[in-house]
């Protein structure tokens, strides 16, 4: 894999995790490029900017992280795509303080898998660790997340599986690489920030479009998995449309939950989110 580091091209191990690139504190954002377009890039950069002061960084002084303008991104993004012979990709922007108030920025890409039509959920034994601050940013090195990813791959190493973590109190927090939301027949539920879940961009977008549509929304600290849920959405900014339906829930290899009814409310929510995101694409073609 060829990556971009502050204007230089560097050779990196395929699939290198954040901690392999920067062993110390860092911030990162991941998003998908499809057909030369990135959905909602400003949302990712806003989240990055909100976390920068925690590492002593001024987001206005970043190179890529300070602007979503196509002319700022086109050369490094086009270069890293071309060097890795990719046209669509999961793109990662990594920002690490270097000790003088400035940052080193990395840009890496990896192949973009197809979005599953439905996703199986597996409960992990590893609990979500205590956040360094709230709301929790996407920061590295995050050993808990890496360990959760390895546990999931041991249970079901396939793209249509996701692991879910509970917080130390036993409340549902989020997936290994996804946020979660569920419809209980009367209200849309999102794990509360106190569970240590990330401030997911797709989750915030879904919450916003549901409120605009007049649908009931609440943040909860839910003990265990909501087996009474009628539908559950797996939210990930790299998914086409930003989300996918959960198909079933497994605990120790057993089927413990599956959606009920025609899924009309969840299907409507997926359509609202996809339409909102489609209007907020930036072209890098």
C-alpha positions in Angstrom: 0.0 0.0 0.0 1.2 3.5 -0.9 0.2 6.3 1.5 0.6 10.1 1.5 2.3 11.7 4.5 2.5 15.4 4.6 3.2 15.7 0.9 5.5 12.6 0.6 4.7 9.1 -0.7 5.5 6.2 1.7 5.2 2.4 1.4 3.0 1.0 4.2 1.9 -2.6 5.1 -1.5 -3.5 3.6 -4.3 -3.0 6.1 -2.0 -1.2 8.6 -3.9 -0.1 11.7 -3.7 3.4 13.0 -1.4 2.3 15.8 1.1 0.8 13.3 1.4 4.2 11.6 1.4 6.4 14.7 2.1 4.7 18.0 1.2 7.8 20.1 -2.0 9.9 20.3 -3.7 10.6 17.1 -7.1 11.4 15.5 -8.5 9.9 12.4 -11.5 9.9 10.1 -12.6 7.3 7.6 -15.0 7.8 4.7 -15.9 6.3 1.3 -15.1 7.5 -2.2 -17.6 6.2 -4.8 -17.6 7.2 -8.4 -15.3 10.1 -7.6 -17.6 11.5 -4.8 -17.4 11.6 -1.1 -20.6 12.0 1.0 -20.6 14.4 3.9 -16.9 15.1 4.1 -17.5 18.4 6.1 -19.2 16.3 8.8 -16.0 14.3 9.3 -13.8 17.3 9.3 -16.0 19.1 11.8 -15.7 16.1 14.2 -11.9 16.1 13.6 -11.8 19.8 14.4 -13.8 19.4 17.6 -11.2 16.9 18.9 -8.0 18.7 17.8 -7.8 21.0 20.9 -7.5 17.9 23.1 -4.2 17.1 21.4 -3.1 20.8 21.4 -3.8 21.2 17.7 -5.3 24.1 15.8 -7.5 22.6 13.1 -7.2 25.7 11.0 -3.4 24.9 10.6 -4.0 21.4 9.2 -3.3 20.8 5.5 -6.1 18.4 4.4 -8.0 18.4 7.7 -8.8 22.1 7.5 -10.9 22.2 4.4 -13.2 20.0 2.3 -12.6 22.0 -0.9 -12.0 19.7 -3.8 -8.9 21.7 -4.9 -7.3 21.0 -1.6 -7.9 17.3 -1.7 -7.7 16.5 -5.4 -3.9 16.1 -5.9 -3.1 14.0 -2.8 -6.3 11.9 -3.1 -5.9 11.3 -6.8 -2.3 10.4 -6.3 -2.9 7.9 -3.5 -5.7 6.3 -5.5 -3.6 6.1 -8.6 -0.6 4.6 -6.8 -2.9 1.9 -5.3 -4.8 1.3 -8.6 -8.1 2.1 -6.9 -11.1 4.0 -8.2 -13.4 3.5 -5.2 -11.9 3.3 -1.8 -12.2 3.7 2.0 -10.1 6.7 2.7 -8.5 7.4 6.0 -7.2 10.8 7.2 -4.9 10.5 10.2 -3.7 13.5 12.2 -0.9 13.2 14.8 0.7 16.0 16.9 4.4 16.3 16.3 5.4 18.4 19.4 5.6 21.9 18.0 1.9 22.7 17.9 1.6 21.4 14.3 0.5 18.0 13.0 1.6 15.3 10.7 -1.2 14.2 8.4 -1.5 10.8 6.7 -3.8 9.8 3.9 -4.3 6.1 3.2 -6.8 4.1 1.1 -8.0 0.5 1.0 -10.5 -1.3 -1.2 -14.1 -0.4 -0.7 -16.3 -3.5 -0.2 -19.9 -3.7 -1.3 -22.4 -2.7 1.3 -24.2 -5.8 2.7 -28.0 -5.8 2.2 -28.3 -7.0 5.8 -25.9 -7.6 8.7 -25.7 -10.3 11.4 -24.8 -9.0 14.9 -22.7 -10.9 17.4 -22.3 -9.9 21.0 -18.7 -9.6 22.0 -17.3 -10.5 25.5 -15.0 -7.5 25.4 -16.6 -4.5 27.0 -16.3 -1.0 25.6 -13.6 0.7 27.7 -13.9 4.1 29.4 -13.6 7.0 27.0 -10.8 9.4 27.4 -13.3 12.2 27.1 -16.9 12.8 26.0 -18.1 12.9 23.3 -15.6 10.2 22.3 -13.6 11.0 19.1 -12.1 8.6 16.6 -8.7 8.5 18.2 -5.7 6.2 18.3 -4.1 4.1 19.5 -7.4 2.5 20.6 -6.5 -1.0 21.8 -10.0 -1.8 22.8 -11.3 -1.3 19.3 -8.5 -3.4 17.8 -9.1 -6.2 20.3 -12.9 -6.1 19.5 -12.2 -6.4 15.8 -10.0 -9.4 16.4 -12.7 -11.0 18.6 -15.3 -10.4 15.8 -13.1 -12.0 13.1 -12.7 -15.1 15.3 -16.5 -15.4 15.6 -17.5 -14.5 12.0 -14.8 -13.3 9.5 -17.1 -12.0 6.8 -18.3 -8.6 5.7 -22.0 -9.1 6.6 -21.1 -9.5 10.3 -20.6 -6.9 13.0 -19.7 -7.2 16.7 -21.5 -5.2 19.3 -20.1 -4.1 22.6 -21.7 -3.3 26.0 -20.2 -0.7 28.3 -18.8 -1.6 31.7 -22.4 -1.2 33.2 -23.8 -3.7 30.7 -25.5 -1.1 28.5 -25.4 -1.3 24.7 -22.8 1.0 23.3 -22.1 0.4 19.6 -20.6 -1.9 17.0 -16.9 -2.5 16.4 -17.0 -0.2 13.4 -20.6 1.0 13.4 -23.1 2.9 15.3 -26.5 1.5 16.2 -30.1 2.6 16.3 -33.3 0.6 16.8 -37.1 1.1 16.4 -39.1 -0.4 19.2 -42.5 0.2 17.6 -43.0 3.6 19.2 -39.6 5.4 19.1 -36.2 5.5 17.6 -33.5 4.7 20.2 -29.8 5.6 20.1 -27.2 4.6 22.7 -26.5 7.6 25.0 -23.1 9.3 24.9 -22.4 8.0 28.4 -22.1 4.5 27.0 -18.7 5.5 25.5 -20.0 5.2 21.9 -18.4 7.4 19.3 -20.1 10.5 18.0 -20.8 8.7 14.7 -21.4 11.0 11.7 -24.0 8.7 10.1 -25.7 8.3 13.5 -25.9 12.1 13.9 -27.2 12.4 10.3 -29.9 9.8 10.9 -31.0 11.4 14.1 -31.3 14.7 12.4 -33.4 13.5 9.4 -35.7 11.6 11.7 -36.3 14.6 13.8 -36.9 16.7 10.7 -39.4 14.0 9.6 -41.3 14.3 12.9 -40.3 10.8 14.1 -39.8 10.2 17.9 -36.2 10.0 18.9 -34.4 9.4 22.3 -31.0 8.6 23.7 -30.9 5.6 26.1 -28.7 3.6 28.3 -30.2 0.2 27.4 -29.2 -2.8 29.5 -28.0 -5.6 27.2 -29.3 -6.1 23.7 -32.9 -4.7 22.9 -34.4 -8.1 22.0 -37.8 -6.4 21.8 -36.7 -4.2 19.0 -38.8 -4.5 15.8 -35.9 -3.2 13.6 -32.3 -2.3 14.1 -30.0 -0.2 11.8 -26.2 -0.6 11.6 -24.8 2.9 10.8 -21.5 3.3 9.1 -20.3 6.3 7.0 -18.6 3.9 4.5 -21.8 2.1 3.7 -23.7 3.2 0.5 -26.4 5.3 2.0 -24.8 5.3 5.4 -26.7 2.4 7.0 -28.0 -1.2 6.6 -30.6 -3.3 8.2 -29.6 -5.8 10.9 -30.8 -9.3 10.0 -30.2 -11.3 13.2 -28.4 -11.3 16.5 -26.2 -14.1 17.7 -25.0 -14.9 21.2 -22.5 -17.7 21.5 -23.5 -18.9 18.1 -27.3 -19.0 18.8 -29.9 -16.9 17.1 -31.3 -14.6 19.8 -33.1 -11.9 17.8 -34.4 -11.2 14.4 -36.5 -8.3 13.0 -40.3 -8.5 13.0 -43.0 -7.2 10.7 -42.6 -5.5 7.3 -39.8 -3.2 8.3 -41.7 -0.2 6.9 -40.4 2.3 9.5 -36.8 1.2 9.1 -37.0 1.2 5.3 -38.3 4.7 5.4 -35.5 5.8 7.7 -32.9 4.3 5.4 -34.4 6.2 2.4 -34.4 9.5 4.3 -30.7 9.0 5.3 -29.6 8.0 1.8 -31.4 11.0 0.2 -29.9 13.4 2.8 -26.4 12.1 2.2 -26.7 12.1 -1.6 -27.4 15.9 -1.5 -24.1 16.4 0.4 -21.6 14.8 -1.9 -18.4 16.5 -3.0 -17.0 15.5 -6.4 -13.3 14.7 -6.8 -13.5 13.3 -10.3 
